[in-house]
Amino acid sequence: MQIPEYQLFIHPSDRSELRKDIWLEDPVAAKLTVHKKKYEIDLTYRGSHIRDFHKKSYAISFYKPKMFRQVQELHWNAEFKDPSLIRNKLSFDFFEEIGCLAPTSRFVFLKINGVNEGLYLELESVDECFLRNRDLPKGPIFYAVDGDANFSLMSDLEKKVKESLKLGYEQKCGGEQDEIELQKMIFAINTISKEEFETEIVKYINVDQYLRWLAGVVFTQNFDGFVHNYALYQNGETGLFEVIPWDYDATWGRDVDGEVMEEDYLRIQGFNTLTARILDVKTFRIHYKSLLEEILSSIFTVEHLQPKIQALHDLIRPYMEKDPYEKDNLQLFDQEPAFICHYIEARGEYIRSQLDTLD
């Protein structure tokens, strides 16, 4: 299997503008050639702290033609702090296996103006195309853009009551009424009585899906995934909200800086107001425990995941040698499959040791 090569052409003056102000949100025009087919696109840098890295990540949208592989927008992630480059993809594939919605992803090799820019993980945008490609009902989508997306009435950033329950979210699709529904859901999470919570919360949240997502965060150990790094989708038929993971490079035993994160760093009960209230209900808590046990025995095992890890490593290894930002890191890169497998063993043991806390 070969990784597709993308030829990206940006006018030198536009590229200079991007480099001059890495926080520029206005896109620049560019041309993309894939398998000899040409596309006109808009392009910006993407991310927050990752914009400071030497190897930039990009967000692109297609306008001539408007569609590419059944999508209108894509993200090219440099995965700069992940020495394996596979943690994001491994996470999204894992989430899909345990019954969650997750973006599709694949590796591509990017050239800019004829020069090797390196290996990138191409991510599907979570938008209307995401829903259509899965035959899902239309519905609003909100991105959790900062720590105030904590399902609470209290601001995680300012440590006071929120001035608006929209704080922490950026609406990707939908209208004003959908924004009102989002606020109703957050208000309900915080005001439904303890006695009524089990019967009332299921009118707002797909609880089984939420618990599967919670399990995914806990197994991969994405520490800030509870108040950030997710999208909210309200199913247009059921009216229930579902959570979709996003940005999962700081996982599988490494933190946001690529440093070792010990296997017991994140408790299995997770964090945020919604998680705490759901796990306060014994029925939900026992269901969550059952999900953890099922995943521990079938999916989160070295036997199951090691072939997938090794296949991804072997796929991108030849392209790492051509990546100007990664070619000097091959020794660490080659150690990562064993590192991730060790994490799986250690994290699995830790989670097993904590299951009784859910009784």
C-alpha positions as CSV (number, residue, x, y, z in Angstrom):
1,M,0.0,0.0,0.0
2,Q,1.3,3.4,-1.0
3,I,0.6,6.8,0.7
4,P,-0.8,9.3,-1.8
5,E,1.4,12.3,-2.7
6,Y,-0.1,15.7,-2.7
7,Q,1.4,18.6,-4.7
8,L,0.5,21.9,-3.1
9,F,1.3,25.2,-4.8
10,I,1.1,28.5,-2.9
11,H,2.1,31.8,-4.3
12,P,5.3,32.9,-2.6
13,S,3.8,36.2,-1.5
14,D,0.8,34.3,0.1
15,R,3.2,31.9,1.8
16,S,5.1,34.9,3.1
17,E,1.9,36.3,4.6
18,L,1.2,33.0,6.3
19,R,4.6,32.9,7.8
20,K,4.5,36.6,8.9
21,D,1.4,36.1,11.0
22,I,0.8,32.5,12.0
23,W,-2.5,33.5,13.7
24,L,-3.9,34.8,10.4
25,E,-7.4,33.4,10.0
26,D,-8.1,34.7,6.5
27,P,-7.3,31.9,4.1
28,V,-4.9,32.1,1.1
29,A,-5.6,30.6,-2.3
30,A,-3.6,27.6,-3.3
31,K,-3.7,24.8,-5.9
32,L,-3.6,21.1,-5.0
33,T,-2.7,18.3,-7.4
34,V,-3.6,14.7,-6.4
35,H,-3.2,11.8,-8.9
36,K,-2.9,14.4,-11.7
37,K,-6.2,16.0,-10.9
38,K,-6.1,19.7,-10.0
39,Y,-8.1,21.5,-7.2
40,E,-8.4,25.1,-6.2
41,I,-8.5,25.4,-2.5
42,D,-8.4,27.9,0.4
43,L,-5.8,27.2,3.1
44,T,-4.9,28.4,6.6
45,Y,-2.7,27.2,9.4
46,R,-4.8,25.2,12.0
47,G,-4.6,24.6,15.7
48,S,-3.6,26.7,18.7
49,H,-0.3,26.0,20.3
50,I,0.7,23.8,17.3
51,R,1.0,26.9,15.1
52,D,4.3,27.7,16.8
53,F,5.8,24.4,15.6
54,H,8.3,24.4,12.7
55,K,6.1,21.9,10.8
56,K,2.8,23.5,10.4
57,S,-0.7,21.9,10.3
58,Y,-3.3,23.1,7.8
59,A,-7.0,23.4,7.3
60,I,-8.2,23.4,3.7
61,S,-11.5,23.9,1.9
62,F,-12.3,23.1,-1.7
63,Y,-14.0,25.5,-4.0
64,K,-13.2,24.4,-7.6
65,P,-14.4,21.7,-7.7
66,K,-16.3,22.0,-4.4
67,M,-15.9,18.3,-3.4
68,F,-12.9,16.0,-2.9
69,R,-13.5,12.4,-1.9
70,Q,-17.0,13.3,-0.8
71,V,-15.9,16.1,1.6
72,Q,-15.5,19.9,1.3
73,E,-13.0,20.5,4.1
74,L,-10.0,18.6,5.3
75,H,-7.3,19.0,8.0
76,W,-3.7,18.1,7.5
77,N,-2.1,17.4,10.9
78,A,1.7,17.4,11.2
79,E,1.5,15.3,14.5
80,F,4.7,17.1,15.3
81,K,5.0,16.2,19.0
82,D,4.0,12.6,18.6
83,P,7.2,10.6,17.9
84,S,5.1,7.7,16.4
85,L,2.8,10.0,14.2
86,I,0.1,7.3,14.6
87,R,-1.6,8.2,17.9
88,N,-4.4,10.3,16.4
89,K,-5.3,7.7,13.8
90,L,-5.0,4.8,16.2
91,S,-7.4,6.7,18.6
92,F,-10.0,7.4,16.0
93,D,-9.9,3.8,14.7
94,F,-10.2,2.6,18.3
95,F,-13.3,4.9,19.0
96,E,-15.0,3.5,15.9
97,E,-14.4,-0.1,17.1
98,I,-16.0,0.6,20.5
99,G,-19.1,2.1,18.9
100,C,-18.5,5.8,18.6
101,L,-18.6,8.3,15.7
102,A,-15.1,9.4,14.7
103,P,-13.4,11.2,11.8
104,T,-11.9,9.1,9.1
105,S,-8.2,9.6,8.6
106,R,-5.3,8.6,6.3
107,F,-1.7,9.5,5.8
108,V,-0.6,11.6,2.9
109,F,2.8,12.9,1.8
110,L,2.8,16.7,1.1
111,K,5.1,18.7,-1.2
112,I,4.8,22.5,-1.2
113,N,6.0,24.3,-4.3
114,G,7.9,21.1,-5.3
115,V,9.8,20.7,-2.0
116,N,9.1,17.9,0.5
117,E,7.1,19.2,3.4
118,G,6.6,15.7,4.9
119,L,4.1,13.2,6.2
120,Y,0.7,14.4,7.3
121,L,-2.4,12.8,8.8
122,E,-5.4,13.9,6.7
123,L,-8.5,14.2,8.9
124,E,-12.1,14.5,7.8
125,S,-13.9,17.6,9.0
126,V,-16.9,17.0,11.4
127,D,-19.6,18.8,9.4
128,E,-22.6,18.2,7.2
129,C,-20.5,16.0,4.9
130,F,-19.5,13.9,7.9
131,L,-23.2,13.2,8.6
132,R,-24.1,12.6,5.0
133,N,-21.3,10.2,4.4
134,R,-22.6,8.1,7.2
135,D,-26.3,8.4,6.3
136,L,-26.9,10.1,9.6
137,P,-29.8,12.5,10.2
138,K,-29.1,16.1,9.7
139,G,-28.4,18.0,12.9
140,P,-26.4,20.8,14.4
141,I,-22.7,20.4,15.2
142,F,-20.7,22.4,17.8
143,Y,-17.0,22.3,18.3
144,A,-15.6,22.4,21.9
145,V,-12.9,25.1,21.4
146,D,-11.8,25.7,25.0
147,G,-12.1,24.6,28.6
148,D,-15.5,26.2,29.0
149,A,-17.0,23.3,27.0
150,N,-17.2,21.5,30.4
151,F,-21.0,20.9,30.6
152,S,-21.1,23.2,33.6
153,L,-22.7,26.5,34.7
154,M,-19.3,27.5,36.0
155,S,-16.5,28.7,33.7
156,D,-13.5,26.5,33.7
157,L,-11.3,29.3,32.6
158,E,-12.5,32.2,34.7
159,K,-13.7,30.2,37.8
160,K,-17.0,32.0,38.0
161,V,-20.6,31.5,36.8
162,K,-20.7,31.7,33.0
163,E,-22.2,34.7,31.4
164,S,-23.5,32.5,28.6
165,L,-24.0,28.8,28.2
166,K,-22.6,29.1,24.7
167,L,-19.1,29.7,26.1
168,G,-16.6,27.1,25.0
169,Y,-18.5,26.2,21.8
170,E,-18.2,27.2,18.2
171,Q,-21.2,26.3,16.0
172,K,-20.1,24.5,12.9
173,C,-23.5,24.0,11.4
174,G,-27.1,24.7,12.4
175,G,-29.1,27.8,13.3
176,E,-30.1,30.0,16.2
177,Q,-32.7,27.5,17.5
178,D,-30.0,24.8,17.7
179,E,-27.9,27.1,19.8
180,I,-30.8,27.5,22.2
181,E,-31.2,23.7,22.3
182,L,-27.5,23.4,23.3
183,Q,-28.0,25.8,26.2
184,K,-31.1,24.0,27.3
185,M,-29.2,20.7,27.4
186,I,-26.4,22.3,29.5
187,F,-28.9,23.9,31.9
188,A,-30.7,20.6,32.3
189,I,-27.5,18.7,33.1
190,N,-26.9,21.1,36.0
191,T,-30.5,21.6,37.3
192,I,-32.3,18.2,37.0
193,S,-32.7,16.8,40.6
194,K,-30.7,13.8,41.7
195,E,-34.0,11.8,42.0
196,E,-35.1,12.6,38.4
197,F,-31.7,12.6,36.7
198,E,-31.8,8.9,35.4
199,T,-35.2,9.4,33.7
200,E,-34.7,13.0,32.5
201,I,-31.2,13.1,31.2
202,V,-32.0,10.5,28.5
203,K,-34.2,13.1,26.9
204,Y,-31.1,15.2,26.1
205,I,-28.1,12.8,25.9
206,N,-27.5,9.5,24.2
207,V,-26.2,8.0,27.4
208,D,-25.0,4.7,26.0
209,Q,-23.0,6.6,23.3
210,Y,-21.7,9.0,25.9
211,L,-20.4,6.2,28.1
212,R,-18.7,4.6,25.0
213,W,-17.0,7.9,24.3
214,L,-16.0,8.2,28.0
215,A,-14.5,4.8,27.8
216,G,-12.5,5.8,24.7
217,V,-11.1,8.9,26.5
218,V,-10.2,6.8,29.5
219,F,-8.5,4.0,27.6
220,T,-6.5,6.4,25.4
221,Q,-5.9,8.7,28.3
222,N,-6.6,12.0,26.6
223,F,-6.4,14.1,29.7
224,D,-8.1,17.3,28.4
225,G,-10.6,15.4,26.3
226,F,-13.4,16.1,28.8
227,V,-13.6,19.8,28.3
228,H,-12.0,20.2,24.9
229,N,-11.1,18.0,21.9
230,Y,-14.6,17.0,21.0
231,A,-17.6,17.9,18.8
232,L,-21.2,17.8,19.8
233,Y,-23.8,16.5,17.3
234,Q,-27.5,16.6,18.0
235,N,-29.2,13.8,16.1
236,G,-32.0,15.4,14.1
237,E,-34.3,12.4,14.5
238,T,-33.8,11.5,18.2
239,G,-33.0,15.1,19.4
240,L,-30.2,13.5,21.5
241,F,-26.7,14.9,21.7
242,E,-23.7,12.7,20.9
243,V,-20.0,13.4,21.4
244,I,-17.4,13.0,18.7
245,P,-13.6,12.9,19.5
246,W,-11.1,15.3,18.0
247,D,-7.3,15.9,18.3
248,Y,-6.1,12.7,20.0
249,D,-2.3,12.9,19.4
250,A,-1.6,13.3,23.2
251,T,-2.6,9.8,24.0
252,W,-1.4,6.2,24.3
253,G,1.2,7.1,27.0
254,R,2.4,10.5,25.8
255,D,1.2,14.0,26.7
256,V,0.8,17.1,24.6
257,D,4.6,17.7,24.6
258,G,5.4,14.1,23.7
259,E,6.6,13.3,27.2
260,V,5.7,10.1,29.0
261,M,2.3,10.1,30.7
262,E,2.1,7.3,33.3
263,E,-0.6,4.8,32.9
264,D,-2.4,5.8,36.1
265,Y,-2.5,9.6,35.4
266,L,-6.2,9.7,34.4
267,R,-8.8,8.1,36.7
268,I,-11.4,5.9,35.2
269,Q,-14.3,8.1,36.4
270,G,-13.0,10.9,34.2
271,F,-13.9,14.5,34.7
272,N,-16.6,17.2,33.9
273,T,-20.0,17.8,35.3
274,L,-21.9,15.6,32.9
275,T,-19.7,12.6,33.5
276,A,-19.9,13.1,37.3
277,R,-23.7,13.2,37.2
278,I,-24.1,10.2,34.9
279,L,-21.8,8.1,36.9
280,D,-23.7,9.1,40.1
281,V,-26.6,7.0,38.7
282,K,-26.0,3.3,39.6
283,T,-27.6,1.9,36.5
284,F,-25.4,4.1,34.2
285,R,-22.3,3.3,36.4
286,I,-22.8,-0.5,36.1
287,H,-23.4,-0.1,32.3
288,Y,-20.1,1.8,32.1
289,K,-18.3,-0.9,34.1
290,S,-19.7,-3.5,31.8
291,L,-18.4,-1.6,28.7
292,L,-15.0,-1.2,30.2
293,E,-14.8,-5.0,30.9
294,E,-16.0,-5.8,27.4
295,I,-13.4,-3.5,25.8
296,L,-10.6,-4.8,28.1
297,S,-11.3,-8.4,27.0
298,S,-11.8,-7.9,23.3
299,I,-10.3,-4.6,21.9
300,F,-7.9,-2.9,24.3
301,T,-5.4,-5.8,24.2
302,V,-1.9,-6.1,22.8
303,E,-3.0,-9.1,20.8
304,H,-5.7,-7.1,19.1
305,L,-4.0,-3.7,18.7
306,Q,-0.3,-4.7,18.0
307,P,-0.9,-5.8,14.4
308,K,-2.7,-2.5,13.7
309,I,0.1,-0.5,15.3
310,Q,2.8,-2.3,13.5
311,A,1.0,-2.0,10.1
312,L,0.7,1.8,10.5
313,H,4.3,2.0,11.6
314,D,5.5,0.0,8.6
315,L,3.3,2.0,6.2
316,I,4.7,5.3,7.1
317,R,8.3,4.3,7.8
318,P,9.7,4.8,4.2
319,Y,8.1,8.3,4.1
320,M,9.6,9.3,7.5
321,E,13.0,9.1,5.8
322,K,11.9,11.7,3.3
323,D,10.2,14.0,5.9
324,P,12.6,17.0,6.5
325,Y,11.2,17.4,10.1
326,E,11.2,13.7,11.0
327,K,14.1,12.0,9.3
328,D,16.5,12.6,12.2
329,N,14.0,11.0,14.7
330,L,13.9,7.5,13.2
331,Q,15.5,5.8,16.2
332,L,12.8,7.0,18.6
333,F,10.1,6.4,15.9
334,D,11.2,2.7,15.6
335,Q,10.8,2.3,19.4
336,E,7.2,3.6,19.5
337,P,5.3,0.4,18.6
338,A,6.8,-1.3,21.6
339,F,6.2,1.8,23.8
340,I,2.5,1.9,22.8
341,C,2.1,-1.8,23.4
342,H,3.7,-1.5,26.9
343,Y,1.2,1.4,27.6
344,I,-1.7,-0.8,26.5
345,E,-0.6,-3.5,29.0
346,A,0.0,-1.1,31.8
347,R,-3.1,0.9,31.3
348,G,-5.3,-2.2,31.0
349,E,-3.9,-3.5,34.3
350,Y,-4.6,-0.1,36.0
351,I,-8.2,0.0,34.7
352,R,-8.9,-3.5,35.9
353,S,-7.6,-2.6,39.3
354,Q,-10.1,0.3,39.5
355,L,-13.2,-1.4,38.3
356,D,-14.5,-2.1,41.8
357,T,-14.7,1.6,42.4
358,L,-17.7,1.6,40.0
359,D,-19.8,-0.8,42.1
